[in-house]
Amino acid sequence: MSTINCLGKLIDLEIPRVMGILNLTPDSFYPGSRHNSAGSALEQAGQFISEGADFLDIGGYSSRPGAQDISQQEEADRVLPAIEAITKAHPEVPISIDTFRSSVARQALEAGAALINDISGAAASPDMLELAGKKNVPIILMHMRGTPRNMQQLTDYQDLIGEVLQYFSGLLDRAKKAGVNDCIVDPGFGFAKTREQNFELLAKLDQLKILGVPVLAGVSRKSMIYKTLEIAPEEALNGTTALHMAALERGARILRVHDPREASQCIQLWKELAR
């Protein structure tokens, strides 16, 4: 099923979509995505929408490797004013709340968010699936081992793609039982994977089609690009676009990005190739 329901707005993911990243955090790995106020996030949201963003993903908890913990209250205080401001100014664009805490997700949905993006795959808050089912909102479920603080020590896989598929198969069954109508899977590039494993995952991304749900690819400016090319994240846009095309060719239906204009252009060219 390719159509998801975002608070009554049906979005067809047969056409790949762009999700713009807005981080209300001081330490995200890419400085260009950081915002320290609702006003700054609102300004960036307007620019992202003008550049082709179909969704906005707002987070207040840094998930970079080694990131430090913050309280639920601090996370909520960071994201809620931005969600309220952006929803009021741009009600036509669905907002995704990037959190693994159900209490923060609940408050974000009340403030106007239309999707949940849970990097823990509902492991951190077991009631996250029930929340998505009760509120009838889509949920993005990511594959990760451990937490952002220790995930890079948990990269020992016997069969990477097989284990990722097994993980999602069980998780999607749980989501269905919790009443969730729309799930999106994110294989978790950079989360408990080595650089080589990230490329293996991308090369085999089309195997996730067997799950029967849309796939989100989040490779934008990540270390698999800048470490391979021996450059900084600020220089990784060209590499990002190259991997976006590879992800689209293998079935990705949402690109989660720092640069919506370039991602939108990539999708436009992919559509011409796919005619």
N, C-alpha and C positions, 0 to 999 in steps of 0.2 A: 504494500500500500504506500503510495508516494505522497498523498495529501495529508497534511497535518492541520489540526484545528487550534489556532491561537486566539483564544477568547472570542470565538465566533468567526474569525477571519480564516478562511481556508487558503492554505498556501501549498501550491503544487511543486513538489520537489523533483518532478521529472525534469524540470528546468533547474540546473544547479543554482544555488543561492550563495550570497556573501554575508557573513556574519562579522561585523566590525568589533574589535576588542577595545573596551574602555576599562582601564584599571584604575581604581581609586586606591592605589597602593604606592608607597614611596620607594619600593625596591624591586619592581618587576624587572626582568632581565633586559628588556628593551626600553630605554628611557623615553622613547617617543610615544609609548602607550600610557605613561603615568600621568595621573591627574590628582590634584590635591584639593579640589573643591567641586561642588555641584555646578558652579558657573563654568569652570573650565571644561568639565565633562559635557555640559550642554552645548557649548560652542563646538567641541569636537564632534559631538553627535550630529549637529547640523551639517558639518563638513562631510562626515562619513556618508550621510544620507544623500547628499548632493553628488557624491562620488560612486553611488550605486549600492550601498549597504542595504540589504533586505532585513537584517536583524542587527540588534546591538547587544553585545554580551558584556554585562557590567559585573565586575568583581571587586571585592575589598579585602581579599586574603591572597597573598602571594603564594603561588604554587611552584615557584622556581626551585631547583634542587637546593636543599639546605635551608629553605625558608623557615623563619621563626614563627612560632605560634602567637596569635593574638586572641583576645577575648571575643566572645560572640557579640557583646555590646559594641565593642570598637568596630567590628566588621559591619554591623548593622548601621552604626552611625556614619560610616564612610559611604555606604551604597544607597541608603534610603532617600536622602535628599536629592541625589542625582537621578534616581529612578522617577521620583515624583516630578521633578522639573522637566525631564525629557519626555515623560508620558504626556504631560500637559502641553508641551510645545509640539510634539510629533506623535500624536495618538495613533497614526496610521502605521507606525513601524514597531513590530513586536520587540520587546525587551526580554532578554534572557538573563536570569540571575545566576551568576557563576559562584556557587557555594556548595559545600558538602554538609552544611548544618541546616536541619529542617526548620529550626526556629527562625533563622535568617531568611530562608526561602519563603516561609509563611508570611513574614512581614513584607518581603519584597513583592509577593503576589498581591497582597493587600494594597501596596503602593502603586501597582499598575503593571508589574512584570507579567509576561505571558508564557514564559517557558522556564524550566529549571535545567541548569547545566551542572551536573554533579560529578566531579572528577573522581570521587571515591566509588562510584557505581552503587550508591546507597549503602555502602559498608559502614561509613562513619555515622550515619543516622538511619537506623533500620526503618524508621517510619517515613522516610522520604518518599518511598513508592506509594504509600497510602496517601500522603499529602497530594502527590501528583494525580492520583486517581480520584480523590475527593474533590479537588479543584478542577478536574478535567483539563489539565494542561499537559503539553508535551514535556518529556524529560529526555535530556541527553545523558547517556550513561557511558562513562569512560572506563577503559581498562587500565588499572594501575595495581602494583603491589606495594604494600606498606603505606608510608606517608611521604609528603614532599621532603621531609627531613632525612629519611633513610632509604628512599626508593632506589637510589643508585647502587645500593649494596644488594639488591634483590633482582638480579638480572640473569639468574641461572635457569634457563629453559631447556627442556629436552626437545620440544617441538613448539616453537614460538607460535606460529599461526594456529596450530591445532589447539594449544592451550588457550589462546585468545578466543577462538570459536567456542570452546567448551565453556569458558567463563561467561560469554554472552548468552549462550543457549540457556544456561541455568538462570541467569539474571532476567532475561526476557520472560521466562516462564513465571518467575516471581512477580514481575511487573504486571503481567496479564492477570494473575490471581488477585493483585491489589487493585484492579480496576483501571489500570492505565491504558488509554486508548492509543496514544502516539508515543513511540519510543524511537530515539535516534542513537546510534552507537558511534563511539569515538574510540579508535584503537589505542589512543594514548601515546602518540609519538613523543619521545623524550621522557616518558614516565616509566621508570623501572625497565628501561631498555638501553642498551649500548648504542653507539653510533651505527655499528654494523647491523644491529637488530632493527633499528629504525628503517634502514634501507631495505632490509628483507621484508619488513612489514609493508612498506609502500609497494614493493615489487609484487607482493601477493595480495594486495588490498582487494582485488576483485573476488577473492574467495569469501569475503564477508557478505557477498550478495546472497549466499545461501540462508542467511538469517532472516531475510525477507523484510528488513527495515532499512530506512535511509542511513547512509554512512556520512559522518562528519570527518573532515581531515584538518588537523591543526598542526601544520608544519611551518607556519609563518615565522621567518627569521630565527628559527631554532638552531641549536648547536649542531644538529646533523648537517646543517648547511654551512654555518660559519666556521666550524672546526674543520670540516672537510676542505673548505676553500682557504683556510688560514686567514680569515678576515674577521672583522667585528660585526656584531648584530646589525649595526647601523649601515653596513655595506652589503647586507644579505638579501636585498630586494630582488635582484636579478635571479639569484639562486632559488628564492622563494617561488617566483613565477614559473621557473622551470619545473619545480616539483609540484606546483599546483596543476600544471598541464598533465603531469604523470598521474596525479590523483584523480583528475577528471576522467582520464582515459580508462582508469580502473574502477570507475563507478561512484566516486565521491559525489555527494549531492549538496553538501554545505562545505564551504571553505571558511574557516575561522581565521581572520586575518588582521594584520596591523595596517594594511594598505588597500582599502576597498577599491579605489580606482583601478589599480593594476590587476587586482583579482577579477573585477568585472570585465576588463578588457580581455583577460585570459579566457574567461567563460565565453565571451562573444566569439572569439576566434575558434574555441573548441566547438561551439555550435555550428560554425561554418564547416568544420571538418567532419562533423557528425551527420551532416545532411544526407 
